[in-house]
Every structure is written in structure tokens, then in C-alpha cells.
Amino acid sequence: MHRSLRFWLAIGASLLFLGLFFARIDPGETWGKLEEANYLLALPAIAVYFGAVYFRTLRWQYLLSPMKRMGVARLYPVVVVGYMANNLLPVRLGEVVRAYYLGERERVSKVSSLATIAVERVFDGLTLLFLAAVVSLFLPLVGLLQGLADRAGVPWVLLALAMSMPFVLVAAFMVLAAYSPRWFEVLLERLISVLPAPLRPKVSGLVGMFIGGLAVLQHPRRLLAVFLLSLPVWLAEALMYFILAFSFDLHNVFDVTELVGVILLVTAVANLAISIPTAGGGIGAFEVAAAATLSLLGAEESTAGAYAILVHVALLVPVTLLGLLYLWTDRTSLGRLTRESTADTGAAPFGSAGMPLRVEDKP
């Protein structure tokens, strides 16, 4: 699909979600809730979020370790720049930018780096599904899915499958490719046999480098390690959501123990929702999912809407500003990174299952 078409489809998806979001809330009441919020709590919440980014960096360091050992201090700015790019560019182009930026700074394979980012995304989805499953022991997850499905106009079982199966299937595919590269090579040979002869070696080489980035998945202990490293990522981010819940006195709507489960569900559902390719930062999809989850569990629509807006702003703005600062100190620009990372490749970002399509791999 042509990049400009993907861009406009992403913008259209965000506008659709924003329309659904504002159709469910009273703008005046929601603005009033925002005016009454305790913004002092945003400071510790944002600090906790940067802690979550630190845990993301530790996980990425582990995923990259079969390729090259790099310190967290070197990787942290690259992670922040990637998230900044995701917030400003549509359809998760920031993932391609991050792989390219790392390749330029550390001289590692950009395709293999992109494979590790794909692993991140898949394990993010699996971890969020795990947290939702744990919370479902205490809160009515099926009822929540039915409510979300009613609002979306689809059967709840179909919604549950759409939110979970892409991550499960892609995870299985990645593990199979990592464990049985020979099987994958045979399958690849059959698929690329229809391509023009001059393209076959290049495509084969790119896929080989991509499989190289999956090396960390070749042992069960490493699979478990990636999952365990994913838990503090999302528990730290959920803690940020939890702190901001007190800005709107949600501890008066739910008791503290119940609020923990509610916030974990909001974290899981909202972040699974933004796996849908939209405009930068998942704008629209995040607000709809977070507000709908919170209101279906018992909060007022206006409070839920105001909470979703504040959380998303706290997620997007600080890391975006820090990422731009990192690029400024590195004397580069997002525009240049975007052009160079996608030039002559038709590079596609991550879709709903977290899989990349292509990226240039110049040394």
C-alpha cells in the first residue's frame, strides 16, 4: 500500500476514534473535571513513566545482546527517540526510525534491530493479556468485553479474539522461525520463487538478518526472561495510571484494592487498542478505550474522559520533548531520520500484530 494512502488511513482512523470519544462525553463537564484535577500528581506520575522507559531499555538491551552488548546509557536515548517518533509519526513509523537510529549510532544491523523491536511489541501484547487475565479473577472482564463490543457494534467474542490472537499467532511464528530456521528458509524459498531473480538474494538476505534478530528466542529460559522483563515495564506504566487516578478522586469511586484492578484493566485495554495503526501516539484509539473501560467499570463518563485525556497527555508530551532534545544535542532531526530510514524501501511500520515489513539495512 502506498505510504501516502497508509498515512491518510491512519489519520482517518484517529479522527473516527476521536469522533466516537467526543460522542460519548459532555465536553463541558469533561472540561470541568480537567479544571478540578490535581496536576501536582502529574510530576511523580511522569517520573514513574520514565522509570518504565528505563525498564523498556533493559529489556531491549537483553534482546540486542546476541548481536552486540550495549550499555543502558547508550540505549536509553535511542528508546526515547523511538517513542518520540511514534508520537509524532503515523502508523508506528517510529519503530523504523528507532531501528535506523540505533544502526547509525552503534553500527548494528538495522533489520535485526527491527526484529528485536517486533519481539518487544509482541511481548507487550502478551504481557498485557496476562495482566488482564489475572485481573479477570477479581473483576468482570467478560462483562467489560461485552460492554466494549456493544459500543463497537461487534460480537464480544470477536473483539476478544481480535485483541489477543494477533499477538499469540505472531509470537508462535517468531519462536518457530527462531527455533527452526531451516524450515523457515524452505518456506521462504518457495515464497520468493515468484519474485524476479535479481530480487531474490536481497530478500533472502533481509529475512536472514531478521531471523538473526530473533536469536534471543531460541531458548526457553530466554523466552521466560523476556516475559519477566516485560512485567516491570507494564507494572511501572500502570503505576503511573494509578497515581493519576487520584487526580480525579477515583479512590472515592472504587476502594483502593478495586482501583488497582481497574487501573490494570485500563492499562491493558487502552494499550492493546493502540496496536491499531492510527495517527501518532495512538490518538483517538487510546482515549476511546481508556474512557470506555473506566466508565463501564463504574466511573462517570465525564470523569473517565478527563482521566483518559490527562493520562495520554502525560504519556505523550514529556517523552516527546525529551526525544526532541536528544536529537537536538545529537545535531540531527526527526525529518532526516524519517527520510533516511524509509528512503527507497517503502518501509512499513508495525501493524496490529507488531510485525515489521521492510527496512533498509545499509551499514
Helices and strands as residue ranges (DSSP letters): H 3-24, H 27-36, G 39-41, H 42-64, H 72-88, H 93-106, H 110-135, H 141-152, H 156-179, H 181-192, G 197-199, H 200-212, G 215-217, H 220-245, G 246-248, G 250-252, H 256-273, G 280-282, H 285-296, H 301-329, H 334-342
